[in-house]
Amino acid sequence: MPRLDRSEVEAAAERIGDAVIRTPLREAEIRGRRVWLKCESEQTGGAFKLRGATNRLLQLSDEERQRGVVAFSSGNHAQGVAIAARRLGIPALIVMPADAPKVKADATAAAGAEIVFYDRRSESREEIAARIAGERGATVVPSFDDPAIIAGQGTAGLEILEQCPEPVRTIVVPVGGGGLAGGIALACPDATIVGVEPAGWDDMNRSLELGEIVPVEPDAPATLCDSLQTPRVSPLTFAILREREARMLSVSEEEVRAAVRWAAETLDLVVEPGGSVALAAVLAGKVEPEPGTVILLSGGNIDPALHAEIVAGQP
């Protein structure tokens, strides 16, 4: 297993250059204390995923580019790969769950990618992607289990250190597969990393507690956080967060709804449920907003009707 360090994140930042937006770091107040919100929800494609996808695709050979790429995702990584591939003239196919939000599937198709749907409860997205890639000679681009993906996501952490006007002490990050949290842990070695998962999808937390990777329970509950429904974390992200002694938390569906609502009403920000879990943990008092606390808003791709329902306080 390759060992990653901060130099890979710095190289990724140099490589992707102007291909990604330098997203804003916004000041806010929670329980009378100042916090900072890193708004990856305003990244091209509506999430941080373009960072890792661009870093990975830029390292493909000319022959690999001609053969195309295959990715699997519920939406945000799908869009990141689709956008990066379109820019580079690379054919892209995305394996998406049949219950992926329509807004994400439509955006992925609009970016020029071919889509193959699957049943997340009965089929393996990894197996489907591997089969298609084998048939086409294409390159599989994982959503988090790849050094280049992790390093690319970590560029958001480098921006945080440059943008924050005070020493960064704690960074609260949504965790699905752990690519974003792992990359930021590499980029920001002096900060405490707090990862947040949806209740029932806390496989990174349980894996770190047990000292070995365990999957999500087969009877995991339904969640609005589609972008964080990762059935198993990777050895790469697990190793990084274990070494950094990351603290892990989980939040309820109601706490997620409250965070989406707060972001809209307080800061006029559109944040998807999965992208709001770090904010949810702070708002719920599970993380104390001490000086130098940065909260990642990792995505903003949410169906407008669902967003309106949540903001209106409808169940």
Helices and strands as residue ranges (DSSP letters): H 6-16, G 17-19, E 25-30, E 33-39, G 40-42, H 49-57, H 62-67, E 69-72, H 76-88, E 92-97, H 102-110, E 114-118, H 125-136, E 139-140, H 147-153, H 155-163, E 170-174, H 179-187, E 192-198, H 203-210, G 226-228, H 235-243, E 247-251, H 253-267, G 274-276, H 277-283, E 293-297, H 304-311
